[in-house]
């Protein structure tokens, strides 16, 4: 994931922010336990939000105080129970990070490619463990990444089509484990909208760099942007795409009953 999904901190209470940080720290801890200390560096806000979403659906989260293993002067809050939701998000984090590493090897310059190639064997072992635990998720991720790469290699400029693989993947992750058809469909819709927003937001943020490096970017192709000065002419229209997607996300979110963390979940910064 891209680390784009943040909570609007000024809009939530201090206690709620402590709970959010508690989920972040708990997911970090689970990553370290399941995949080793280096895996903690893979943690993203996107997967923290997914963990928050899944935990909020089930409720019954209680936190206990602890210390950050990297800074013993810093107090942290951790969940006081084993959490299947956090374990799921930790596994997904490793799976997505490994595919991101492969993508970086393919797209980066010479020196970065060497660095990523050197660390690949270590993370390949972690991916192997995650694949054993979540073969279905690994298959889904591989399928959607191949679809994404095919569309990008075809220089697709259709925003609906190019964002669809990421949207569908997030939809499946958000609906994972739900058996009620109606509830599953709405959870899928929430994930789909969030995935579409993440992909388009990342593309907008990367426009300057992609123009300079002549990398693929759907907005550059759609609006035929040839230099940085032209971006401003279309920025309002680009942001409108984000706002439409965010609106659909919020509408879907309103249909869900959360047992915990509802206010934090609703104040996502899209």
C-alpha positions in Angstrom: 0.0 0.0 0.0 0.9 3.6 -0.3 0.5 5.0 3.2 -2.1 7.6 2.1 -4.9 6.8 4.6 -4.5 9.0 7.6 -6.8 9.8 10.5 -7.9 13.5 10.9 -6.3 13.8 14.3 -7.7 17.3 15.3 -11.3 16.0 14.9 -11.0 13.1 17.4 -10.6 13.0 21.2 -7.3 12.5 23.0 -8.6 9.1 24.2 -9.5 8.1 20.7 -6.1 9.1 19.4 -4.5 7.0 22.1 -6.7 4.0 20.9 -5.6 4.6 17.3 -1.9 4.7 18.3 -2.6 1.6 20.3 -3.8 -0.3 17.2 -0.7 1.1 15.3 1.6 -0.1 18.0 -0.2 -3.5 18.4 0.1 -4.1 14.6 3.8 -3.2 14.8 4.2 -5.7 17.6 2.4 -8.5 15.8 4.6 -7.9 12.7 7.7 -8.3 14.8 6.5 -11.4 16.5 5.4 -13.1 13.3 8.0 -12.0 10.9 11.0 -10.6 12.8 12.1 -7.1 13.9 12.8 -5.8 10.4 9.2 -6.5 9.4 8.1 -3.7 11.7 9.5 -1.3 9.2 6.8 -2.5 6.7 3.9 -1.0 8.7 1.7 1.5 6.9 -1.2 3.7 7.8 -3.3 2.0 5.1 -3.1 -1.4 6.9 -3.5 0.3 10.3 -6.8 1.7 9.0 -7.8 -1.7 7.8 -7.0 -3.2 11.2 -9.0 -0.3 12.8 -11.9 -1.1 10.5 -11.9 -4.8 11.2 -11.5 -4.4 15.0 -14.3 -1.8 15.1 -16.7 -4.3 13.5 -16.1 -6.9 16.3 -15.5 -4.6 19.2 -14.3 -5.8 22.7 -10.8 -4.2 22.4 -9.1 -3.4 25.7 -5.6 -1.8 25.8 -2.8 -2.2 28.3 0.2 0.0 28.8 3.7 -0.9 27.6 7.0 0.4 26.3 8.1 0.8 22.7 10.9 -1.7 22.0 12.8 0.9 20.0 12.4 3.8 22.5 12.0 2.6 26.1 11.2 6.1 27.3 8.1 6.1 25.1 4.9 4.6 26.5 2.7 2.6 24.2 -0.8 1.0 24.3 -1.3 -2.6 23.2 -4.3 -4.8 22.8 -4.4 -7.1 25.8 -5.7 -10.1 23.8 -4.7 -12.2 20.8 -6.3 -10.6 17.7 -7.1 -12.5 14.5 -7.8 -9.1 12.8 -4.2 -7.9 13.6 -2.7 -11.2 12.5 -4.6 -11.0 9.2 -3.4 -7.4 8.7 0.2 -8.3 9.6 0.2 -11.1 7.0 -1.3 -8.8 4.4 1.3 -6.2 5.1 4.1 -8.7 4.4 2.4 -10.0 1.2 1.9 -6.5 -0.2 5.4 -5.3 0.9 7.1 -8.1 -0.9 5.2 -7.4 -4.2 6.1 -3.7 -3.7 9.7 -4.7 -3.4 9.6 -6.7 -6.7 8.0 -3.7 -8.3 10.8 -1.4 -7.0 13.4 -3.8 -8.4 11.8 -3.5 -11.8 11.3 0.3 -11.8 14.2 1.7 -9.8 17.5 3.1 -11.0 20.7 1.1 -10.9 21.9 1.7 -7.3 18.4 1.3 -5.7 17.8 -1.8 -7.8 21.0 -3.3 -6.3 19.9 -2.4 -2.8 16.4 -3.9 -3.3 17.9 -7.0 -4.9 20.2 -7.5 -1.9 17.3 -7.4 0.6 15.0 -9.5 -1.5 16.1 -13.0 -0.2 15.3 -12.0 3.4 11.8 -10.7 2.6 11.2 -13.7 0.3 11.5 -15.9 3.3 8.9 -13.8 5.2 6.7 -13.9 2.1 6.9 -17.7 2.0 5.7 -17.9 5.6 2.8 -15.4 4.8 1.9 -17.4 1.7 1.7 -20.6 3.8 -0.7 -18.9 6.2 -2.7 -17.0 3.6 -2.5 -18.8 0.2 -5.8 -17.3 -0.9 -4.7 -13.7 -0.2 -1.4 -14.3 -2.0 -3.2 -15.6 -5.0 -5.6 -12.6 -5.0 -2.7 -10.1 -4.7 -0.7 -11.7 -7.5 -3.8 -11.7 -9.7 -4.6 -8.1 -9.2 -0.9 -6.9 -9.5 -0.6 -8.7 -12.8 -3.8 -7.0 -14.0 -2.5 -3.7 -12.8 0.9 -4.2 -14.6 -0.9 -5.2 -17.8 -3.0 -2.0 -17.8 0.0 0.2 -17.1 2.1 -1.5 -19.8 -0.8 -0.7 -22.2 -0.7 2.9 -21.1 -4.3 2.9 -20.0 -5.7 6.4 -19.4 -9.1 5.3 -18.2 -9.2 6.1 -14.5 -11.9 3.6 -13.7 -10.1 0.8 -15.4 -6.6 1.6 -14.1 -7.7 1.9 -10.5 -9.9 -1.2 -10.6 -7.4 -3.8 -9.6 -6.3 -1.9 -6.5 -10.0 -1.1 -5.7 -11.0 -4.8 -6.1 -8.1 -6.0 -3.9 -9.0 -3.6 -1.1 -12.6 -4.6 -1.5 -11.8 -8.3 -0.9 -9.6 -7.5 2.0 -12.3 -5.4 3.7 -14.9 -8.2 3.2 -12.6 -11.0 4.2 -14.1 -13.5 6.6 -17.7 -12.2 6.3 -20.4 -14.7 5.3 -23.5 -12.6 5.4 -24.0 -11.7 1.7 -25.5 -8.2 2.3 -22.9 -7.2 4.9 -20.1 -8.6 2.8 -21.2 -6.7 -0.2 -21.2 -3.4 1.7 -17.8 -4.1 3.2 -16.5 -4.8 -0.3 -17.9 -1.5 -1.5 -16.1 0.3 1.3 -12.8 -1.3 0.5 -13.3 -0.8 -3.3 -13.9 3.0 -2.8 -10.9 3.2 -0.5 -8.7 1.3 -2.9 -9.7 3.5 -5.8 -9.0 6.6 -3.8 -5.6 5.4 -2.7 -4.5 4.6 -6.3 -5.7 7.9 -7.7 -4.3 9.9 -4.8 -0.9 8.3 -5.3 -1.0 9.0 -9.0 -1.8 12.7 -8.4 1.0 13.0 -5.8 3.5 11.4 -8.2 2.7 13.5 -11.3 5.8 15.8 -10.9 8.2 12.9 -10.5 6.6 10.8 -13.2 6.8 13.7 -15.7 10.5 14.2 -15.0 11.3 10.5 -15.1 8.8 9.8 -18.0 7.2 7.0 -15.9 3.6 5.9 -16.4 0.9 8.0 -14.8 -2.8 7.8 -15.8 -3.5 11.5 -15.2 -0.5 12.5 -17.4 -1.9 10.4 -20.2 -5.5 11.3 -19.7 -4.9 15.1 -19.8 -1.8 14.9 -22.1 0.3 16.8 -19.6 3.8 17.4 -21.1 5.4 19.6 -18.4 4.8 20.6 -14.8 3.2 24.0 -15.6 0.3 22.2 -17.3 -0.6 20.2 -14.2 -2.4 23.2 -12.4 -4.9 23.5 -15.2 -6.3 20.0 -14.5 -5.7 19.8 -10.7 -9.3 20.8 -9.8 -10.7 18.1 -12.1 -8.3 15.5 -10.7 -9.2 16.3 -7.2 -12.9 16.0 -8.1 -12.2 12.4 -8.9 -10.9 11.9 -5.4 -13.9 13.8 -3.9 -16.4 11.6 -5.8 -14.7 8.5 -4.6 -14.5 9.8 -1.0 -18.2 10.6 -1.1 -19.1 7.0 -2.2 -16.8 5.7 0.6 -18.5 7.7 3.2 -22.0 6.7 2.0 -21.0 3.0 2.2 -19.4 3.6 5.7 -22.7 5.0 6.9 -24.4 1.6 6.3 -22.1 -0.2 8.7 -22.6 -0.7 12.4 -19.4 -0.5 14.4 -19.2 -1.8 17.9 -16.1 0.3 18.7 -13.9 3.0 17.2 -16.7 4.4 15.1 -15.7 8.1 15.5 -12.1 7.3 14.6 -13.1 5.3 11.5 -15.4 8.1 10.3 -12.7 10.8 10.6 -10.4 9.3 8.0 -8.7 12.1 6.1 -9.7 11.6 2.5 
